[in-house]
Structures are given as structure tokens and as C-alpha cells.
Amino acid sequence: MQLSTAPYEERLTAPRSWWLISFLIGVSCALILLPFGTLPLLGGLVGGTAASAVVASSYGSVRIRVVGGSLIAGEAKIPVTALGEAEVLSPEEAAAWRTYKADTRAFLLLRAYIPRALKVEVTDPQDPTPYLYLSTREPERLAEALKAARETAA
């Protein structure tokens, strides 16, 4: 079997500044434990840095993929046949759609550190979700991958 399109995959990693913040949280923990001696200070530095790095890493581990006729965005898996048109959102439009234009029934995969997004209409009459809002660094490429996957599935 020959696949006509290359699958799309993107990992929404946390920005580099979050790793610096993780280290600074470790320094803060170390300073809190400073009165108890050197060993607790080092434990606070290592433990605080490690704990905050785990949180930053887990938040930044979400993936968006278009494979096997499905869009997989975080925990959601939707067949591309149930999706309509994809609209690439500029940073201003994305901010509007994640605030005052947002529908409470929509699926939102938000990452505040990613200014652009893709809004994909859900056409399945059985699904109450009106659209998917996906924060992505490459919305044009994701829209093309969805279109190609829909054409392949049809």
C-alpha cells in the first residue's frame, strides 16, 4: 500500500525560558533551605529544579499528528472525514478565538507561548464540538496535511 502524503507531526515544546525558570525555582528552594545547611541546600536546588522541569516538560509534551486518516491532537483523535475546512489564524485572530469568540463546546488545544493557531470545523452531525482550535507553530502546513489526508480518505 502506498501512502500519497507524508504524515504531519509537531510537538508543542515549552519555550527555552521555561527551563531557566525551572532552574530559578530550584535556586529559590535552595535559598529556603539555606539555614538548614549545605546538604539540604543542594537537595533543594536539585529537587526544586527537577520537579519544576518535570512540570515544564509534561506541559510541553503534547503532540499534533495527522496519520492514518486521523487528526490526533493531544488526547483527541478525530477521523479527517469528520473535519471540514481549516482556517489559519493570525496572532490577532487566534487571541480573539481563544477569548471572546470562543465557543464553550469547542476543543481547544491551547499553548499560550504559541501565538498562531488553526481553527478546523467539525462536520460530523453526531459530534457536538463545533470546531477544533489548535495552537501550532506551522498552521499552513497542518492545514495542507489535513486537506491532503481528507482527499486521500475520500
C-alpha positions as CSV (number, residue, x, y, z in Angstrom):
1,M,0.0,0.0,0.0
2,Q,1.4,3.4,-1.0
3,L,0.7,6.5,1.1
4,S,0.3,9.6,-1.0
5,T,1.1,12.1,1.7
6,A,3.8,12.4,4.3
7,P,2.3,12.4,7.8
8,Y,2.3,15.6,9.8
9,E,3.8,15.7,13.3
10,E,4.5,18.6,15.7
11,R,5.5,18.6,19.3
12,L,4.4,21.7,21.2
13,T,7.5,22.0,23.3
14,A,7.9,24.5,26.2
15,P,9.9,27.6,25.3
16,R,13.6,27.8,26.4
17,S,12.8,30.5,29.0
18,W,10.8,27.9,31.0
19,W,13.9,25.9,31.5
20,L,15.7,28.9,33.0
21,I,12.6,29.5,35.2
22,S,12.8,25.8,36.3
23,F,16.4,26.4,37.4
24,L,15.4,29.6,39.2
25,I,12.7,27.7,41.1
26,G,15.4,25.3,42.2
27,V,17.6,28.2,43.4
28,S,14.6,29.5,45.3
29,C,14.1,26.2,47.0
30,A,17.8,26.1,47.8
31,L,17.7,29.5,49.4
32,I,14.7,28.5,51.5
33,L,16.7,25.5,52.8
34,L,19.9,27.5,53.3
35,P,19.5,27.9,57.1
36,F,19.5,24.1,57.5
37,G,23.0,23.5,56.0
38,T,24.7,22.6,52.8
39,L,23.2,19.2,52.2
40,P,19.6,20.5,52.4
41,L,20.6,23.4,50.2
42,L,21.9,21.1,47.5
43,G,18.8,18.9,47.9
44,G,16.5,21.9,47.4
45,L,18.5,23.0,44.4
46,V,18.3,19.6,42.7
47,G,14.8,18.7,43.9
48,G,13.2,22.1,43.0
49,T,14.9,22.2,39.6
50,A,13.9,18.6,38.8
51,A,10.3,19.0,39.9
52,S,9.7,22.2,38.0
53,A,11.5,20.8,34.9
54,V,9.2,17.7,35.0
55,V,6.2,20.1,35.1
56,A,7.5,22.1,32.2
57,S,8.4,19.0,30.2
58,S,5.0,17.4,30.7
59,Y,3.1,20.6,29.7
60,G,5.3,20.8,26.6
61,S,5.0,17.1,25.5
62,V,1.6,17.4,23.7
63,R,1.7,16.4,20.0
64,I,-0.4,17.2,17.0
65,R,-0.3,14.5,14.3
66,V,-2.1,13.7,11.0
67,V,-1.6,10.0,10.4
68,G,-3.7,7.1,9.2
69,G,-6.6,9.2,8.2
70,S,-6.9,10.8,11.6
71,L,-6.0,14.0,13.3
72,I,-4.5,13.3,16.8
73,A,-4.2,16.5,18.9
74,G,-3.3,15.7,22.5
75,E,-5.9,13.3,23.8
76,A,-8.3,13.8,20.9
77,K,-8.4,11.5,17.9
78,I,-10.8,12.6,15.1
79,P,-11.1,11.0,11.6
80,V,-10.3,13.5,8.9
81,T,-13.6,12.7,7.2
82,A,-15.4,14.3,10.1
83,L,-13.5,17.6,9.6
84,G,-14.4,20.5,7.4
85,E,-12.4,23.5,6.3
86,A,-9.3,24.6,8.2
87,E,-8.7,28.3,8.8
88,V,-5.2,29.6,9.5
89,L,-5.4,32.2,12.3
90,S,-3.1,35.2,12.6
91,P,-1.9,36.0,16.1
92,E,-4.7,38.6,16.5
93,E,-7.4,36.3,15.2
94,A,-6.0,33.5,17.4
95,A,-6.2,35.7,20.5
96,A,-9.8,36.5,19.7
97,W,-10.8,32.9,19.1
98,R,-9.3,31.8,22.4
99,T,-11.0,34.6,24.4
100,Y,-14.3,36.4,23.5
101,K,-15.1,34.4,20.3
102,A,-14.5,31.0,21.9
103,D,-17.4,28.5,22.0
104,T,-17.6,26.5,25.2
105,R,-18.3,23.3,23.2
106,A,-15.1,23.6,21.1
107,F,-12.0,21.5,21.6
108,L,-9.1,23.9,22.5
109,L,-5.5,22.8,22.4
110,L,-4.0,26.0,23.8
111,R,-0.4,26.9,24.4
112,A,0.0,30.5,25.5
113,Y,3.5,30.7,24.2
114,I,2.4,29.9,20.6
115,P,0.8,32.9,19.0
116,R,-0.6,31.3,15.8
117,A,-3.3,28.7,15.5
118,L,-5.5,26.6,13.2
119,K,-9.3,26.5,13.5
120,V,-10.8,23.4,12.0
121,E,-14.6,23.0,11.5
122,V,-16.1,19.7,12.7
123,T,-18.7,18.5,10.2
124,D,-19.8,15.3,12.0
125,P,-23.5,15.7,12.9
126,Q,-23.1,13.2,15.8
127,D,-20.3,15.4,17.4
128,P,-21.4,18.4,19.4
129,T,-18.0,20.0,19.0
130,P,-18.3,22.9,16.5
131,Y,-14.6,23.3,15.8
132,L,-11.1,22.5,16.9
133,Y,-8.7,25.3,18.0
134,L,-5.1,24.0,17.7
135,S,-2.1,26.1,18.8
136,T,0.6,25.4,16.2
137,R,3.8,26.9,15.0
138,E,3.1,25.8,11.4
139,P,-0.7,26.3,10.8
140,E,-0.3,26.4,7.0
141,R,1.5,23.0,6.9
142,L,-1.1,21.4,9.2
143,A,-3.9,22.7,7.1
144,E,-2.3,21.3,4.0
145,A,-1.7,17.9,5.7
146,L,-5.4,17.8,6.7
147,K,-6.6,18.7,3.2
148,A,-4.3,16.0,1.7
149,A,-5.5,13.4,4.2
150,R,-9.2,14.3,3.5
151,E,-8.5,13.9,-0.2
152,T,-6.8,10.6,0.3
153,A,-9.7,9.3,2.6
154,A,-12.3,10.3,0.1
